């Protein structure tokens, strides 16, 4: 009887320790385990709010599967804040081309673009980016800097976009709804 209780206690203690890991990063913006700044499954109420994520400039990843953190288990990424020099390029356009994907959301499979993992080295192309499962890479060709407030779909080595486009770059309140796709031989607008 004593052995069963001891074994049960050991299993419960190990399971509790394994399940309750908390951040140990120590920096001026994240003081680690004793800080009210880290995200916890119970919430972080130190500043009068309950946020999901981190308060240091880091993307938020959602993973699933058996290999926690393994490249093929990434399912969603919410981008962190980018400055022009730090913005990842999309189809050759970067932060100095007017691209700023701060807060954009990428969902779907972790395939590659330009030989790099879309989750670990890139991120969403527009405000919401849905990435499919077919093909060997994520299509970047056809992407333009005005593809911001909309949905990008990438799958089967093609790209399509549905969203808002400013008619003139410096115009106010002059927009159009755009449907765009990119295929193997170029870009097009509308159905084919």
C-alpha positions in Angstrom: 0.0 0.0 0.0 2.8 2.4 0.9 4.6 1.7 -2.4 1.4 2.5 -4.4 0.9 5.8 -2.5 4.6 6.7 -3.0 4.5 5.9 -6.7 1.3 7.8 -7.1 2.8 10.8 -5.2 5.9 10.7 -7.4 3.9 10.5 -10.6 1.6 13.4 -9.6 4.6 15.6 -8.5 6.5 14.9 -11.8 3.4 15.6 -13.9 2.8 18.8 -12.0 6.4 20.0 -12.4 6.5 19.1 -16.1 3.1 20.8 -16.8 3.8 24.0 -14.9 7.0 25.3 -16.5 7.2 29.1 -16.6 9.5 31.5 -18.5 13.0 31.9 -17.1 14.2 34.7 -19.5 15.6 37.6 -17.5 15.8 40.9 -19.2 14.7 44.5 -18.5 11.4 43.9 -20.1 10.8 40.4 -18.8 11.9 39.6 -15.3 11.3 35.9 -15.6 9.4 33.7 -13.1 8.6 36.4 -10.6 7.5 39.0 -13.1 3.9 40.0 -13.7 4.9 40.5 -17.4 5.2 36.9 -18.5 2.2 35.1 -19.9 0.7 32.3 -17.9 -2.1 29.8 -18.5 -3.7 31.4 -15.5 -3.4 34.9 -17.0 -1.2 37.8 -15.9 -3.0 40.2 -13.8 -0.1 42.3 -12.5 -0.9 45.4 -14.5 -4.6 45.1 -14.2 -5.1 43.2 -17.4 -5.1 39.7 -18.8 -3.1 39.5 -22.0 -2.2 36.6 -24.2 1.4 36.8 -25.4 4.5 38.6 -24.3 5.4 42.1 -23.5 8.8 41.9 -25.1 8.9 42.2 -28.9 8.5 38.5 -29.8 6.1 36.8 -32.2 3.4 34.6 -30.8 3.5 31.0 -32.1 0.8 28.3 -31.8 2.2 24.8 -32.3 0.6 21.3 -32.3 1.7 17.8 -32.7 4.2 15.5 -31.0 7.4 17.5 -31.7 6.7 20.7 -29.7 8.6 23.5 -31.4 9.6 21.3 -34.3 9.3 23.1 -37.7 6.5 21.0 -39.0 4.3 21.6 -36.0 3.8 25.4 -36.4 0.2 26.3 -37.0 -0.2 30.0 -36.4 2.1 33.0 -36.0 1.2 36.6 -34.9 4.0 38.9 -36.0 5.9 41.1 -33.6 6.7 44.8 -34.3 8.9 45.4 -37.2 11.1 48.5 -38.1 11.9 49.1 -41.8 15.3 47.5 -41.5 14.1 44.4 -39.6 11.1 43.7 -41.9 11.4 40.4 -43.8 11.3 40.8 -47.6 8.3 39.5 -49.6 8.9 39.1 -53.4 11.9 41.5 -53.1 9.9 44.2 -51.3 11.0 45.1 -47.7 10.4 47.7 -45.0 11.9 50.4 -47.2 9.3 49.6 -49.9 6.4 50.3 -47.6 6.0 46.8 -46.2 5.2 46.6 -42.5 3.7 43.3 -41.4 3.5 44.2 -37.7 0.6 42.2 -36.1 -0.2 40.2 -39.2 -1.4 36.6 -38.7 -0.2 33.5 -40.6 -2.1 30.3 -40.3 -1.6 26.9 -41.9 1.2 24.6 -42.7 4.9 25.4 -42.3 6.3 25.2 -45.9 9.2 27.1 -47.3 9.6 30.3 -49.3 12.9 31.2 -50.8 14.4 28.1 -49.2 13.4 29.4 -45.7 10.7 28.3 -43.3 7.7 30.6 -43.6 7.1 30.5 -39.8 10.7 30.8 -38.6 12.2 33.2 -41.2 9.3 35.0 -42.7 5.6 35.4 -41.7 2.3 36.6 -43.0 2.1 38.5 -46.3 -1.1 40.4 -45.5 -3.2 41.0 -42.4 -4.5 37.4 -42.6 -2.4 34.8 -44.5 -3.8 31.3 -45.0 -1.1 28.8 -46.2 -2.2 25.5 -47.6 -0.6 22.1 -47.8 0.2 21.4 -51.4 3.3 22.3 -53.3 7.0 22.6 -52.5 7.2 26.3 -51.7 5.1 29.3 -50.8 4.5 31.6 -53.8 5.8 35.1 -53.4 5.7 36.2 -57.0 2.8 38.6 -57.7 2.9 40.0 -54.2 2.8 43.9 -54.2 3.3 46.3 -51.3 -0.4 47.5 -51.4 -1.5 44.0 -50.4 -2.1 44.9 -46.7 -5.7 44.9 -45.5 -6.9 41.6 -46.9 -6.5 37.9 -47.0 -3.6 36.2 -48.8 -4.1 32.5 -49.8 -1.0 30.5 -50.7 -1.2 26.8 -51.8 -0.1 24.6 -54.6 2.7 27.0 -55.4 0.2 29.8 -56.2 -0.8 33.0 -54.5 -4.1 34.9 -54.4 -5.3 38.0 -52.5 -8.7 39.4 -51.7 -8.8 42.8 -50.0 -8.6 46.5 -50.1 -6.2 48.5 -52.3 -5.5 52.2 -52.2 -6.0 53.6 -55.7 -3.3 56.2 -55.2 -0.5 55.6 -52.6 -1.1 59.0 -50.8 -4.9 59.1 -51.3 -7.3 59.2 -48.5 -10.7 57.5 -48.7 -10.1 56.3 -52.3 -9.9 52.5 -52.3 -11.1 49.5 -54.3 -11.8 45.9 -53.5 -9.3 43.7 -55.3 -9.1 40.1 -56.3 -5.7 39.1 -57.5 -3.9 35.8 -58.2 -0.4 34.9 -59.2 0.3 31.8 -61.3 3.4 30.2 -62.9 3.6 32.6 -65.9 2.8 35.9 -64.2 0.0 37.8 -62.4 -3.5 38.4 -63.3 -6.7 40.0 -62.0 -10.2 38.5 -62.1 -11.2 35.0 -63.1 -9.4 33.0 -65.8 
